[in-house]
Amino acid sequence: MTTGITRRHFGTAAIGAAAVLSSRRRAWAQEDLPKGPITLIVPFAAGGATDVVSRHVAKKVSEQINQTIVIENVTGAGGVVGATRAARAKPDGQTLLMGTISTHTINPLMAKQPPYDPVADFTSISMIVTVPNVLLVPATSKATNVKELIAMLKAEPGKYSYGSSGVGTPPNLSGELLKSMAGVKMEHVPYRGGAPAMNDLIGGQIPILFDVLSGAAPFIKAGTARALAVTTKKRAASFPDIPTVAESGLPDYETYTWNAIFGPPGMPAAMAERLSAEFRKATLDPDVKQRLIELSGEPVGSTPDQLAAQLKAEIAKWRPVIQAAGLKAE
């Protein structure tokens, strides 16, 4: 009788201890999260590619941590206004930023007096996704691949121009890098966005266009624009038949745009690591991952250290290109 009671007591105590331990683990985990609703600043307009990516990932993270994440679109100055607000927020994790190559590389390098340091004034959390740019010509162009295009440019230096969505945009830098690496001359024709540039390419007003693949995708599928190559090292999963510039004769060529999560400077390391883990988990969730691929993206999901290292490498890569092209913030 006594033994039976003791065993029951032991079993009950063991279950109770396990419950307490589990409860403590949950409590410890919650301590690493922000104490209230999280605002994710998207430094571009609602409905754009960065906004769409942000909403998909934020929704999943919100479900994972059982906390509200509010998307706030803070536009202006090519993303600088939103990024500046995030850089000056309290380091309590309740304000995060969906940064891009524009906010954290191009704009700071182009500005005479940047309002923030892209490295020192932020806490790196996680790279979410990279998106290729794409080299396009009209469907009627004589160039059917990158080698033929470069041959045309070298045969008649200065005759051809290329369009992009604006000065200092990732497509603009893609064009400048091609000029530098291939040793060709092309005049840059900046547009106020990718849509008017695409209209002029299709209409024959410009012979070459660099665009973000997600924006150009419908025109490639429709056959109204011819894609010669994507700008990433690997082919895009959404268009596996389009070669890369690197495999088309310029082996070290690589450009892309990206979306990454940053916090204000001085965030506790444990909080940054926990948020990074949650954003990595969301990015690699099968449904979210598939949606990002459908948007012509390559899901990443990096650690804070990996993002910090990549950011420094991006700045080192693009500084000489921007200086050589004489690009200045407008």
Backbone bond lengths (Angstrom), bond angles and torsions (degrees), N, CA, C in turn:
res aa  C-N    CA-C-N  psi(-1)  N-CA   C-N-CA  omega(-1)  CA-C   N-CA-C  phi
1 M - - - 1.469 - - 1.525 110.06 -
2 T 1.320 114.64 -48.77 1.460 118.80 -178.61 1.518 111.36 -62.24
3 T 1.346 115.81 -40.89 1.461 119.78 -179.61 1.519 111.03 -62.77
4 G 1.345 116.37 -41.94 1.458 119.84 -179.99 1.508 111.92 -61.61
5 I 1.348 115.96 -43.49 1.464 119.71 179.04 1.521 110.20 -63.44
6 T 1.322 116.01 -41.69 1.470 120.27 -179.35 1.528 110.91 -62.58
7 R 1.324 115.69 -42.11 1.468 118.75 178.95 1.525 111.46 -63.89
8 R 1.348 113.97 -41.06 1.471 116.68 179.05 1.515 110.32 -63.70
9 H 1.339 114.25 -43.14 1.468 117.92 178.99 1.529 111.11 -62.04
10 F 1.345 114.19 -41.71 1.474 118.54 -179.92 1.542 110.80 -61.93
11 G 1.369 114.60 -44.57 1.468 118.90 -179.93 1.511 111.53 -62.76
12 T 1.335 115.00 -42.75 1.467 118.89 179.15 1.524 110.64 -64.31
13 A 1.324 115.75 -42.62 1.471 119.64 179.58 1.519 111.57 -63.33
14 A 1.340 115.67 -40.38 1.473 119.54 179.97 1.522 111.20 -64.01
15 I 1.336 115.18 -43.21 1.477 119.12 178.55 1.521 110.29 -63.12
16 G 1.375 114.44 -42.02 1.463 118.53 179.43 1.514 111.80 -63.46
17 A 1.332 116.12 -41.48 1.471 120.03 179.42 1.519 111.18 -63.98
18 A 1.327 115.64 -40.60 1.470 119.38 178.93 1.515 110.84 -64.08
19 A 1.347 115.69 -39.01 1.466 119.45 -179.98 1.520 110.95 -66.01
20 V 1.348 115.39 -41.37 1.458 119.80 178.81 1.529 110.53 -63.91
21 L 1.348 115.90 -43.99 1.464 120.30 179.25 1.514 111.15 -61.86
22 S 1.349 116.23 -43.29 1.460 120.38 178.56 1.516 110.74 -62.81
23 S 1.343 115.24 -41.19 1.457 119.96 179.12 1.517 111.20 -63.06
24 R 1.346 115.34 -42.41 1.469 118.92 179.04 1.519 111.76 -64.46
25 R 1.345 116.16 -39.15 1.466 119.22 178.32 1.521 110.83 -61.96
26 R 1.358 115.36 -41.68 1.466 118.63 178.26 1.521 110.33 -64.17
27 A 1.331 116.08 -40.11 1.468 120.20 179.73 1.517 111.03 -64.81
28 W 1.354 115.45 -44.84 1.462 118.83 178.52 1.527 110.83 -60.18
29 A 1.350 115.94 -40.79 1.469 119.67 179.79 1.514 110.63 -63.24
30 Q 1.338 116.64 -42.64 1.467 120.62 -178.60 1.523 111.06 -65.48
31 E 1.327 117.18 -30.15 1.464 119.73 -179.26 1.524 111.67 -61.83
32 D 1.318 118.18 -25.71 1.455 121.58 -178.70 1.526 113.03 -84.42
33 L 1.328 117.12 -3.66 1.462 121.21 -179.83 1.522 110.60 -98.83
34 P 1.335 118.09 156.37 1.467 120.93 174.70 1.528 110.53 -56.55
35 K 1.321 116.42 150.94 1.460 121.43 -173.44 1.528 113.83 -83.09
36 G 1.299 118.25 -6.42 1.459 120.01 -179.19 1.507 110.92 -147.96
37 P 1.343 117.29 -169.53 1.467 121.51 179.69 1.529 111.17 -56.12
38 I 1.313 115.51 145.22 1.468 121.98 -179.40 1.525 109.48 -103.34
39 T 1.314 116.56 132.05 1.465 122.18 172.65 1.516 108.61 -101.23
40 L 1.323 116.69 121.01 1.462 121.46 175.52 1.522 108.04 -101.91
41 I 1.318 115.82 108.21 1.464 120.73 -179.64 1.528 109.45 -77.07
42 V 1.316 115.49 125.60 1.463 122.10 172.96 1.524 105.53 -108.14
43 P 1.334 118.62 113.80 1.462 120.51 -170.91 1.527 114.71 -82.16
44 F 1.329 116.42 22.44 1.465 122.10 177.94 1.527 109.46 -138.13
45 A 1.312 116.10 171.48 1.462 121.25 -174.15 1.524 112.45 -67.21
46 A 1.319 115.12 154.14 1.461 121.34 176.11 1.523 109.52 -63.34
47 G 1.321 116.18 142.71 1.459 121.29 177.95 1.504 114.61 94.88
48 G 1.347 117.76 -15.55 1.457 120.84 178.37 1.514 110.98 -78.23
49 A 1.330 116.09 175.76 1.462 121.01 -175.33 1.523 112.42 -60.48
50 T 1.337 117.37 -44.08 1.468 120.38 -179.76 1.522 111.01 -64.26
51 D 1.326 116.61 -39.15 1.463 121.23 178.78 1.527 111.12 -64.21
52 V 1.325 116.66 -43.38 1.470 120.97 -178.59 1.523 110.60 -64.02
53 V 1.329 116.66 -45.76 1.464 120.94 177.88 1.527 109.97 -59.83
54 S 1.326 116.57 -45.45 1.465 121.62 -177.55 1.517 111.59 -59.01
55 R 1.313 116.68 -43.77 1.469 120.12 -175.96 1.528 111.53 -68.91
56 H 1.302 117.54 -38.56 1.470 120.22 178.63 1.526 111.09 -64.07
57 V 1.328 116.07 -47.24 1.457 120.02 -176.32 1.524 111.01 -72.15
58 A 1.331 117.13 -42.23 1.462 120.66 -178.45 1.525 111.59 -62.69
59 K 1.301 117.11 -38.97 1.471 120.80 179.28 1.530 110.28 -60.18
60 K 1.323 116.26 -43.00 1.463 120.06 -179.02 1.527 111.26 -68.46
61 V 1.326 117.36 -42.96 1.466 120.10 178.93 1.525 110.28 -62.92
62 S 1.320 116.79 -40.95 1.466 121.37 178.18 1.524 111.16 -57.49
63 E 1.320 116.78 -42.24 1.470 121.42 177.73 1.522 111.06 -65.38
64 Q 1.323 116.96 -38.58 1.461 121.65 -177.01 1.527 112.47 -66.96
65 I 1.332 116.37 -41.52 1.468 119.79 -174.43 1.522 112.20 -101.32
66 N 1.330 116.37 -2.77 1.466 121.53 178.83 1.531 111.48 58.05
67 Q 1.328 115.58 41.83 1.454 121.93 176.39 1.526 109.20 -134.05
68 T 1.323 115.57 151.20 1.462 121.18 -179.40 1.523 110.60 -75.00
69 I 1.330 116.04 133.79 1.467 121.60 171.73 1.527 106.92 -122.38
70 V 1.314 116.14 118.18 1.463 122.59 -177.93 1.521 109.46 -102.05
71 I 1.314 116.89 129.53 1.468 121.24 175.45 1.523 109.03 -86.24
72 E 1.326 116.62 127.05 1.468 121.44 176.65 1.523 108.75 -121.84
73 N 1.323 116.33 115.35 1.459 121.33 178.28 1.518 109.44 -84.47
74 V 1.334 116.56 113.28 1.463 122.59 -179.55 1.525 106.97 -118.57
75 T 1.322 117.36 97.26 1.460 121.40 -172.49 1.526 111.87 -93.78
76 G 1.329 114.90 167.00 1.453 121.11 174.29 1.508 113.60 127.74
77 A 1.343 115.51 138.39 1.471 123.95 174.31 1.520 112.62 56.10
78 G 1.331 116.57 41.41 1.461 120.32 176.51 1.509 114.18 63.40
79 G 1.332 116.89 30.48 1.458 121.11 179.10 1.515 114.14 100.77
80 V 1.328 117.47 -9.76 1.466 120.85 -175.03 1.522 111.97 -66.91
81 V 1.344 117.60 -37.52 1.472 120.28 -177.48 1.526 110.73 -62.63
82 G 1.319 116.91 -47.77 1.460 120.48 179.30 1.510 112.53 -65.42
83 A 1.335 116.69 -41.95 1.462 120.55 -179.85 1.527 111.08 -64.38
84 T 1.335 117.13 -38.06 1.461 121.07 179.03 1.519 110.85 -64.01
85 R 1.332 116.67 -40.86 1.462 119.71 178.46 1.528 110.69 -61.80
86 A 1.314 116.81 -42.70 1.469 120.16 179.90 1.524 111.03 -65.35
87 A 1.334 116.81 -39.62 1.464 120.86 -178.36 1.520 111.69 -63.95
88 R 1.338 117.07 -26.08 1.464 121.34 -176.67 1.525 113.41 -100.98
89 A 1.317 117.40 6.16 1.463 121.34 -179.65 1.530 110.85 -79.36
90 K 1.340 115.33 166.25 1.456 119.86 176.59 1.532 109.77 -68.05
91 P 1.307 117.86 144.19 1.474 120.64 -178.31 1.533 112.95 -83.29
92 D 1.349 116.08 43.64 1.454 120.58 -177.24 1.530 112.83 -98.93
93 G 1.340 116.63 5.20 1.457 120.65 178.44 1.510 114.65 82.08
94 Q 1.333 117.59 -3.62 1.460 120.03 -178.20 1.526 112.45 -85.55
95 T 1.343 117.00 -6.09 1.466 121.65 173.89 1.527 108.22 -129.36
96 L 1.321 115.40 118.90 1.459 122.11 177.06 1.519 109.17 -123.44
97 L 1.316 116.29 166.35 1.464 122.07 -178.96 1.514 110.54 -130.38
98 M 1.322 116.43 135.77 1.461 120.01 168.15 1.529 106.38 -90.95
99 G 1.318 115.17 93.94 1.452 120.69 -177.80 1.516 112.15 -82.79
100 T 1.324 116.35 164.91 1.456 122.67 -179.76 1.524 109.42 -138.52
101 I 1.302 116.18 175.45 1.463 120.23 175.63 1.525 110.86 -61.93
102 S 1.335 116.66 -27.13 1.466 120.37 177.70 1.521 111.11 -70.02
103 T 1.352 117.16 -47.33 1.459 119.80 -176.42 1.519 113.16 -73.11
104 H 1.329 117.02 -28.73 1.459 119.57 -171.29 1.529 115.32 -115.16
105 T 1.309 117.32 0.42 1.468 118.99 176.80 1.524 111.18 -137.36
106 I 1.312 116.75 -62.59 1.463 120.48 -171.21 1.525 112.61 -66.43
107 N 1.323 117.43 -54.84 1.466 119.94 -176.65 1.524 113.13 -61.72
108 P 1.339 119.26 -45.55 1.467 118.02 177.36 1.527 113.46 -61.58
109 L 1.342 117.45 -34.54 1.462 120.11 179.88 1.524 112.54 -74.90
110 M 1.337 116.84 -27.62 1.462 120.73 -179.29 1.523 112.92 -84.51
111 A 1.333 116.58 -26.06 1.463 120.85 -174.94 1.527 111.97 -75.19
112 K 1.318 115.77 139.60 1.463 120.56 177.16 1.518 109.38 -67.91
113 Q 1.334 117.25 -42.63 1.458 122.47 176.54 1.529 108.39 -133.37
114 P 1.322 118.03 84.96 1.465 120.38 -178.08 1.526 111.33 -61.02
115 P 1.354 117.24 141.93 1.471 120.32 -178.02 1.521 113.51 -74.41
116 Y 1.320 117.58 -8.16 1.460 120.67 179.16 1.516 109.35 -155.09
117 D 1.332 114.48 158.05 1.455 121.58 173.67 1.531 107.09 -93.32
118 P 1.338 118.68 120.08 1.462 120.00 -174.77 1.524 114.20 -64.05
119 V 1.330 117.51 -19.22 1.464 120.88 178.90 1.527 110.56 -97.46
120 A 1.324 117.27 -56.17 1.460 121.61 -172.74 1.517 113.70 -71.58
121 D 1.318 118.04 -28.12 1.466 121.67 -173.33 1.524 113.98 -95.15
122 F 1.340 117.35 14.94 1.465 120.62 179.12 1.530 109.69 -143.89
123 T 1.320 114.68 157.36 1.465 121.87 170.65 1.522 107.75 -104.67
124 S 1.312 117.60 119.49 1.460 121.23 179.16 1.526 109.43 -71.55
125 I 1.343 116.67 135.74 1.460 121.06 -179.59 1.527 111.82 -120.68
126 S 1.331 118.24 -61.13 1.471 118.03 179.71 1.528 111.67 -164.06
127 M 1.329 116.01 134.65 1.467 121.55 168.68 1.525 107.75 -74.89
128 I 1.318 116.99 126.03 1.462 120.99 -176.64 1.529 111.59 -91.84
129 V 1.322 117.21 -53.67 1.460 119.68 -172.20 1.521 110.05 -156.11
130 T 1.319 116.79 147.24 1.463 121.86 169.82 1.528 108.01 -112.11
131 V 1.331 115.98 147.19 1.466 121.45 -178.16 1.529 108.57 -129.94
132 P 1.333 118.83 125.25 1.457 120.73 -179.50 1.526 111.95 -67.18
133 N 1.312 114.98 152.41 1.461 120.47 161.27 1.526 105.91 -92.29
134 V 1.320 116.47 169.60 1.457 119.40 -176.61 1.525 109.66 -140.47
135 L 1.311 116.05 140.68 1.468 123.84 177.84 1.519 108.31 -93.61
136 L 1.345 115.54 121.25 1.464 121.40 -173.92 1.516 111.96 -124.49
137 V 1.322 115.44 151.10 1.463 123.04 170.48 1.525 107.11 -134.29
138 P 1.332 118.42 164.09 1.469 119.35 175.68 1.528 111.14 -60.74
139 A 1.294 116.28 154.67 1.472 120.77 -179.66 1.524 111.66 -60.32
140 T 1.343 117.06 -22.53 1.468 121.87 -178.20 1.526 113.55 -93.94
141 S 1.333 117.80 1.66 1.464 121.28 -176.57 1.529 111.89 -63.27
142 K 1.336 115.82 148.47 1.459 120.84 176.02 1.526 111.35 -71.46
143 A 1.339 116.59 -23.37 1.463 120.43 -178.66 1.525 109.71 -80.48
144 T 1.324 115.32 123.03 1.460 119.69 178.82 1.529 112.28 -110.44
145 N 1.344 116.70 -4.19 1.457 120.95 176.09 1.528 108.57 -156.02
146 V 1.321 116.08 174.39 1.465 120.92 -175.11 1.530 111.68 -65.75
147 K 1.319 117.57 -40.10 1.467 120.28 -179.05 1.527 111.18 -61.91
148 E 1.324 116.90 -40.57 1.467 120.26 178.18 1.524 110.56 -67.30
149 L 1.331 116.96 -37.64 1.460 119.84 178.88 1.523 110.77 -64.93
150 I 1.333 117.49 -45.54 1.461 120.85 179.30 1.525 110.64 -62.31
151 A 1.324 116.82 -38.57 1.473 120.41 177.48 1.527 110.54 -62.51
152 M 1.327 117.77 -40.57 1.463 121.52 177.24 1.526 110.99 -62.83
153 L 1.329 116.22 -43.40 1.463 120.69 -178.37 1.526 111.43 -66.30
154 K 1.330 116.97 -36.72 1.457 120.10 -179.73 1.531 111.95 -76.03
155 A 1.330 116.70 -29.75 1.461 120.56 -179.40 1.527 111.78 -69.78
156 E 1.334 115.99 -32.07 1.471 120.41 -178.72 1.528 108.88 -134.70
157 P 1.338 116.92 75.88 1.471 121.06 -176.70 1.532 112.39 -57.95
158 G 1.315 115.60 132.95 1.462 119.94 176.80 1.508 115.20 83.44
159 K 1.324 118.56 -6.75 1.465 119.92 -177.78 1.528 111.84 -75.99
160 Y 1.319 116.43 -34.25 1.456 120.58 -172.15 1.530 111.93 -101.79
161 S 1.306 114.89 148.71 1.463 121.63 176.06 1.529 108.70 -121.79
162 Y 1.311 115.55 165.81 1.461 119.13 174.71 1.523 109.64 -132.74
163 G 1.307 116.22 147.15 1.449 121.39 179.07 1.519 111.72 -103.88
164 S 1.335 114.49 158.42 1.469 120.75 173.71 1.521 107.66 -150.98
165 S 1.321 115.59 176.11 1.464 120.67 -178.53 1.521 113.56 -79.14
166 G 1.334 118.13 5.36 1.458 120.44 175.25 1.513 112.93 146.03
167 V 1.327 115.42 163.63 1.465 121.67 179.54 1.527 109.73 -64.67
168 G 1.324 115.99 128.64 1.449 120.71 176.62 1.512 115.49 82.40
169 T 1.313 117.57 4.79 1.460 120.28 177.21 1.531 109.56 -80.31
170 P 1.329 117.46 160.92 1.475 118.95 177.14 1.529 113.33 -54.68
171 P 1.351 120.05 -40.82 1.470 118.31 176.28 1.532 112.74 -62.44
172 N 1.341 117.45 -36.26 1.459 120.67 176.53 1.524 110.44 -60.90
173 L 1.329 116.99 -45.40 1.464 120.27 179.06 1.525 111.60 -66.06
174 S 1.333 116.53 -31.70 1.471 119.56 176.53 1.521 110.11 -61.95
175 G 1.331 116.32 -41.60 1.461 120.62 178.40 1.516 112.68 -66.66
176 E 1.335 115.94 -41.64 1.464 119.83 -179.73 1.523 111.65 -66.79
177 L 1.342 116.18 -36.63 1.463 118.85 178.41 1.528 110.81 -67.76
178 L 1.325 117.21 -38.06 1.466 120.27 177.04 1.530 110.27 -63.09
179 K 1.321 117.10 -44.44 1.459 120.97 178.07 1.521 110.94 -56.61
180 S 1.337 114.93 -46.04 1.462 120.29 -176.72 1.528 111.83 -66.81
181 M 1.323 116.88 -46.10 1.458 120.30 -174.48 1.525 112.97 -76.84
182 A 1.339 116.57 -32.54 1.469 119.85 -179.04 1.524 112.49 -90.39
183 G 1.329 117.03 -11.76 1.458 120.84 -179.54 1.519 112.95 67.70
184 V 1.340 115.98 43.88 1.469 120.71 -178.79 1.525 109.84 -121.54
185 K 1.326 114.97 165.41 1.456 120.86 179.01 1.523 109.91 -115.59
186 M 1.318 115.17 128.64 1.465 121.64 174.65 1.520 108.10 -144.72
187 E 1.310 116.95 136.60 1.465 120.36 174.49 1.526 108.63 -81.78
188 H 1.309 115.48 137.56 1.467 119.99 178.97 1.528 110.08 -87.80
189 V 1.324 115.96 130.24 1.462 122.32 176.07 1.529 107.56 -113.33
190 P 1.336 117.76 101.49 1.468 119.68 -177.97 1.529 111.76 -82.00
191 Y 1.313 116.10 141.40 1.467 122.28 176.60 1.525 109.00 -118.05
192 R 1.306 115.75 166.86 1.460 120.59 176.42 1.531 108.88 -92.53
193 G 1.337 115.05 65.02 1.454 120.55 -179.95 1.511 112.32 115.96
194 G 1.335 115.22 163.41 1.453 121.13 -177.04 1.511 114.10 -73.61
195 A 1.339 118.13 -31.02 1.465 121.39 -175.93 1.530 112.67 -63.06
196 P 1.340 119.82 -51.92 1.468 118.58 178.30 1.520 113.49 -64.27
197 A 1.331 116.56 -31.52 1.473 119.97 177.08 1.519 110.01 -65.97
198 M 1.321 117.54 -42.63 1.465 121.39 178.23 1.525 111.22 -63.69
199 N 1.322 116.89 -40.10 1.469 120.44 178.17 1.526 111.09 -59.26
200 D 1.331 116.32 -41.49 1.463 119.58 -179.85 1.526 111.68 -72.38
201 L 1.325 118.17 -31.75 1.466 120.23 176.11 1.531 109.34 -64.69
202 I 1.315 116.46 -49.16 1.462 120.97 -179.21 1.523 111.07 -63.33
203 G 1.339 114.99 -36.00 1.460 119.84 -179.59 1.511 114.48 -80.04
204 G 1.336 117.95 -5.54 1.455 121.26 177.21 1.517 114.83 86.94
205 Q 1.342 117.86 8.82 1.471 119.82 179.56 1.528 112.25 -76.65
206 I 1.311 117.22 -26.65 1.472 121.29 173.97 1.526 108.26 -129.42
207 P 1.344 117.63 144.62 1.463 120.47 -175.69 1.526 115.14 -89.67
208 I 1.351 116.95 -15.35 1.464 121.35 -175.00 1.528 108.37 -143.95
209 L 1.312 116.07 142.85 1.465 120.34 177.86 1.527 109.54 -141.90
210 F 1.329 115.27 136.17 1.458 121.54 166.67 1.514 107.20 -106.02
211 D 1.325 116.38 129.03 1.460 120.87 -177.03 1.519 108.94 -141.38
212 V 1.326 116.59 164.81 1.466 121.34 172.65 1.528 107.52 -74.64
213 L 1.315 116.92 134.36 1.457 120.31 -173.58 1.521 112.87 -59.01
214 S 1.330 117.40 -38.57 1.468 119.72 -179.03 1.523 111.46 -61.23
215 G 1.337 117.85 -35.59 1.461 120.87 178.76 1.516 112.69 -77.53
216 A 1.331 117.10 -32.29 1.465 121.22 -177.26 1.521 112.79 -84.11
217 A 1.321 117.45 -15.89 1.463 122.03 -172.69 1.540 114.46 -50.78
218 P 1.338 119.96 -47.70 1.470 119.27 -178.58 1.526 113.46 -60.64
219 F 1.327 116.82 -34.84 1.465 121.01 -178.09 1.531 110.79 -76.08
220 I 1.325 116.41 -33.33 1.468 119.94 175.40 1.525 109.82 -65.90
221 K 1.327 115.48 -45.54 1.469 120.44 -179.70 1.526 111.37 -63.75
222 A 1.333 116.28 -35.63 1.469 120.71 -178.84 1.522 112.53 -78.10
223 G 1.349 116.82 -14.48 1.457 120.34 -179.74 1.513 114.47 81.00
224 T 1.342 117.29 11.29 1.465 120.08 179.75 1.526 111.62 -85.13
225 A 1.338 117.33 -15.59 1.464 122.31 173.84 1.520 107.56 -134.56
226 R 1.327 115.61 144.40 1.470 120.56 -178.68 1.524 109.53 -103.08
227 A 1.318 116.31 121.23 1.462 121.39 177.81 1.523 109.47 -87.55
228 L 1.327 116.60 119.68 1.462 120.41 178.54 1.524 111.79 -87.46
229 A 1.338 116.63 -34.19 1.463 119.06 -177.65 1.521 110.78 -170.21
230 V 1.319 115.58 150.49 1.461 120.42 168.48 1.519 107.94 -92.59
231 T 1.337 115.87 160.61 1.464 119.94 -169.52 1.522 114.67 -97.58
232 T 1.333 117.69 -3.08 1.460 120.74 178.80 1.531 110.49 -84.40
233 K 1.337 115.83 167.05 1.463 120.12 179.71 1.531 111.32 -69.01
234 K 1.347 115.98 -33.45 1.464 120.99 178.64 1.523 109.62 -105.80
235 R 1.322 115.97 151.99 1.460 119.93 174.69 1.531 110.15 -64.73
236 A 1.320 115.57 152.26 1.457 120.49 179.97 1.526 110.00 -78.04
237 A 1.332 116.25 134.85 1.464 120.33 -179.46 1.520 111.74 -61.39
238 S 1.338 116.67 -29.53 1.467 120.10 -178.69 1.529 112.54 -77.69
239 F 1.341 117.18 -19.45 1.468 122.06 177.99 1.530 109.05 -138.75
240 P 1.310 118.25 69.13 1.468 121.12 -174.14 1.528 114.46 -65.31
241 D 1.348 117.57 -16.68 1.464 120.07 -179.02 1.524 112.90 -85.26
242 I 1.327 117.65 -10.95 1.468 120.33 179.40 1.527 108.34 -86.80
243 P 1.336 118.56 121.69 1.467 120.80 -179.29 1.529 111.20 -70.87
244 T 1.315 116.51 170.96 1.459 121.75 174.78 1.528 109.11 -94.44
245 V 1.332 115.66 159.30 1.463 119.66 173.72 1.527 109.16 -62.55
246 A 1.335 116.25 -38.07 1.470 120.90 -178.11 1.518 112.57 -60.18
247 E 1.323 117.18 -40.28 1.467 119.50 -179.87 1.520 112.12 -83.79
248 S 1.346 116.06 -1.18 1.467 120.56 -178.35 1.517 112.56 -104.14
249 G 1.343 116.96 17.64 1.454 119.25 174.39 1.518 115.32 123.17
250 L 1.338 118.84 -9.28 1.465 121.94 178.31 1.529 108.01 -124.16
251 P 1.332 117.77 79.06 1.473 121.93 -167.64 1.521 116.43 -59.88
252 D 1.319 118.81 -25.15 1.469 120.34 -178.64 1.527 112.64 -97.51
253 Y 1.316 116.87 6.01 1.467 120.19 -177.95 1.522 110.42 -75.88
254 E 1.325 116.25 131.73 1.467 121.06 175.44 1.520 110.04 -161.54
255 T 1.322 117.07 125.46 1.463 122.25 171.45 1.527 108.21 -144.00
256 Y 1.298 115.55 158.06 1.458 121.41 175.99 1.517 108.25 -171.05
257 T 1.300 116.21 165.68 1.457 120.18 168.53 1.523 107.36 -104.09
258 W 1.326 116.67 164.78 1.459 118.68 -177.68 1.517 111.76 -151.75
259 N 1.325 114.50 162.54 1.463 122.55 174.52 1.513 108.45 -124.99
260 A 1.337 117.15 130.60 1.465 121.48 -178.19 1.521 110.03 -143.77
261 I 1.330 115.84 149.51 1.459 121.70 179.71 1.525 110.39 -91.24
262 F 1.347 114.64 128.56 1.457 121.82 175.75 1.527 108.98 -127.53
263 G 1.333 115.85 154.25 1.452 121.89 172.05 1.514 109.54 -118.65
264 P 1.329 117.30 174.12 1.470 120.23 174.99 1.530 110.63 -63.85
265 P 1.312 117.63 164.47 1.471 119.43 178.89 1.527 110.78 -68.84
266 G 1.317 116.25 150.19 1.455 120.46 174.61 1.512 115.72 85.01
267 M 1.322 118.73 12.36 1.460 120.27 176.37 1.526 110.30 -65.56
268 P 1.323 118.16 143.48 1.474 119.66 176.40 1.524 110.66 -58.02
269 A 1.317 116.52 138.42 1.469 120.73 -176.41 1.524 111.57 -59.99
270 A 1.335 116.73 -39.32 1.468 119.91 -179.11 1.518 111.18 -63.69
271 M 1.329 116.62 -37.90 1.458 120.24 178.89 1.530 110.78 -68.49
272 A 1.333 116.70 -43.23 1.466 120.16 178.59 1.524 110.66 -61.56
273 E 1.327 116.64 -41.15 1.462 120.69 179.14 1.521 111.06 -65.72
274 R 1.338 117.31 -41.36 1.459 120.20 -179.17 1.524 110.89 -67.14
275 L 1.329 117.03 -45.20 1.462 120.01 177.88 1.521 110.72 -62.43
276 S 1.327 116.47 -39.62 1.459 120.43 178.00 1.523 110.46 -59.96
277 A 1.330 116.54 -44.36 1.465 120.54 179.76 1.521 111.25 -61.12
278 E 1.334 116.66 -39.37 1.460 120.36 -179.45 1.529 111.27 -70.33
279 F 1.328 117.37 -39.62 1.463 120.03 178.54 1.526 110.93 -70.79
280 R 1.321 117.36 -34.37 1.470 119.77 175.65 1.525 110.10 -64.59
281 K 1.314 116.01 -44.72 1.458 120.88 179.46 1.523 110.80 -60.41
282 A 1.328 116.81 -42.93 1.470 120.65 -179.90 1.519 111.49 -67.51
283 T 1.328 116.54 -41.72 1.466 120.89 -178.66 1.523 111.75 -61.59
284 L 1.331 115.77 -36.70 1.459 120.39 -176.90 1.526 113.21 -95.76
285 D 1.338 116.85 4.51 1.460 119.88 171.83 1.530 108.48 -59.80
286 P 1.327 119.35 135.01 1.470 120.98 -174.61 1.532 114.75 -52.46
287 D 1.327 117.23 -42.92 1.463 119.94 -178.65 1.527 111.59 -69.15
288 V 1.330 115.99 -45.73 1.467 119.94 179.55 1.524 110.17 -65.41
289 K 1.317 116.57 -44.10 1.468 121.26 179.61 1.522 111.15 -58.10
290 Q 1.333 116.85 -44.40 1.461 120.69 179.37 1.520 111.16 -63.17
291 R 1.338 116.47 -39.56 1.468 119.77 179.32 1.522 111.04 -65.13
292 L 1.325 117.10 -40.21 1.463 120.48 178.70 1.529 110.75 -65.00
293 I 1.327 116.67 -38.48 1.470 120.44 177.50 1.529 110.13 -65.64
294 E 1.332 117.16 -38.97 1.466 120.95 177.77 1.525 111.35 -63.30
295 L 1.338 115.99 -26.49 1.464 121.29 176.72 1.535 111.17 -86.35
296 S 1.334 116.42 13.40 1.471 124.33 179.57 1.524 112.66 69.76
297 G 1.334 116.66 22.99 1.453 120.70 179.21 1.512 112.66 -97.87
298 E 1.319 115.52 164.36 1.457 123.58 174.43 1.530 107.25 -115.47
299 P 1.343 118.80 102.03 1.461 120.53 -179.07 1.526 111.26 -58.74
300 V 1.342 116.46 139.01 1.455 120.72 -176.92 1.529 111.08 -116.80
301 G 1.340 117.00 -73.53 1.451 120.86 -177.94 1.518 111.85 72.32
302 S 1.340 116.84 73.56 1.471 120.98 -175.61 1.525 111.30 -101.05
303 T 1.322 115.38 168.22 1.458 122.19 173.17 1.529 109.35 -82.35
304 P 1.342 117.84 166.51 1.467 119.57 175.82 1.527 113.21 -56.79
305 D 1.332 116.63 -43.59 1.471 119.48 -179.13 1.529 111.48 -64.96
306 Q 1.317 116.57 -38.99 1.465 119.91 179.18 1.524 111.04 -65.00
307 L 1.329 116.87 -41.18 1.464 119.82 178.33 1.523 110.87 -65.76
308 A 1.332 116.87 -43.33 1.465 120.45 179.71 1.524 111.10 -60.18
309 A 1.320 116.94 -42.03 1.462 120.86 179.48 1.518 111.31 -66.90
310 Q 1.332 116.61 -40.84 1.461 119.71 -179.74 1.520 110.88 -66.53
311 L 1.327 116.94 -38.95 1.462 120.34 179.50 1.530 110.62 -60.82
312 K 1.316 117.05 -45.17 1.473 120.20 178.64 1.525 111.31 -63.15
313 A 1.334 116.54 -37.73 1.468 120.25 178.49 1.532 111.06 -67.09
314 E 1.327 116.94 -38.17 1.472 120.79 179.17 1.529 110.32 -63.74
315 I 1.318 116.18 -44.13 1.464 120.30 -179.20 1.523 110.20 -63.34
316 A 1.323 117.14 -43.33 1.467 121.11 179.76 1.532 111.16 -64.69
317 K 1.321 116.78 -35.36 1.465 121.08 -178.89 1.519 111.72 -70.36
318 W 1.341 116.37 -44.23 1.461 119.50 -170.03 1.527 114.27 -89.37
319 R 1.329 117.48 -17.78 1.462 118.90 -179.08 1.534 111.91 -56.11
320 P 1.354 119.76 -51.40 1.473 118.92 -179.11 1.524 113.12 -66.98
321 V 1.337 118.17 -32.15 1.466 120.68 179.12 1.517 110.15 -66.48
322 I 1.329 116.88 -44.61 1.467 121.59 -179.70 1.522 110.47 -66.58
323 Q 1.325 116.24 -40.26 1.471 119.59 178.48 1.525 111.29 -66.18
324 A 1.329 117.64 -42.55 1.468 121.36 -179.21 1.526 111.48 -65.15
325 A 1.340 116.41 -34.82 1.469 120.61 -179.65 1.525 111.75 -82.58
326 G 1.335 116.78 -9.83 1.469 120.84 -179.47 1.515 113.20 66.18
327 L 1.322 116.82 33.20 1.460 120.43 -177.89 1.524 110.21 -77.15
328 K 1.328 115.50 130.79 1.464 122.24 179.41 1.521 109.37 -128.62
329 A 1.324 115.81 149.12 1.463 119.75 177.30 1.531 109.38 -66.41
330 E 1.331 115.12 134.40 1.468 118.91 -178.39 1.519 110.36 -83.32
